[in-house]
Amino acid sequence: MTQRIAIVTGGSRGLGKNAALKLAERGIGIILTYRNQREDADAVVREIEQKGVKAVALPLNVAESDTFAAFANEVRQQLKHVWQRDDFDYLLNNAGIGINAPFTDISEAQFDELVNIHLKGPFFLTQHLLTLMKDGGRILNVSSGLTRFALPGYSAYAAMKGAMEVLTRYQAKELGARGITANIIAPGAIETDFGGGAVRDNEALNRAIAGQTALGRVGLPDDIGTAIAALLDDSLAWMNAQRIEVSGGMFI
């Protein structure tokens, strides 16, 4: 059987790294992207290769859509060189940043940065990569629990994620003729360096979130990476156009 291949954006750290490792544990080859942290990305590649799986790290700034054509061409070359394939199977649109600012204070520049990274980027990157995605492939976008519940300071960030949830349904509808599915995972609060690492490092905040979560703790990267690997498993190939929240039951 031909080895499956996944592209994971933002795979050098945080949830993207964890997802790449969990997918590799299932024997899936990985093309991960990084923006600045080349050493971190190379370390993830080495860790994946230690599992007996091929991996490649490529630079990509998802905020710069004018680079996507060149990136897609590089992916094409890597597929042929490393895997002797012309296509890939799974796309995880994970790369992102966090900006916490009150609705009354967030700047237009901050808003535009969030649009470019969390909406425009995945929209047009997916468009460019579709020519390389195998028929029957899988798209998994990343949203947030913040589209269901509202916490002050995340109006712009959550608005982008809400737009991605709508886009996911349209992708599922329009790409169905090729057998391509599109779903979106919505993590709750997770202990990573995302947004400055507040959930991980602020003990009071961590306790407060745990107190509002049915399972009594804050999420860990493994909780999300494992869920991503499960959602991309072929046993769930009939699931399509769905938002799946993985939050331990926050604010229910």
Summary of the structure (lengths in Angstrom):
residues: 252
radius of gyration: 17.4
end to end distance: 42.9
largest distance: 54.5
contacts: 853
relative contact order: 0.14
helix: 49%
strand: 18%
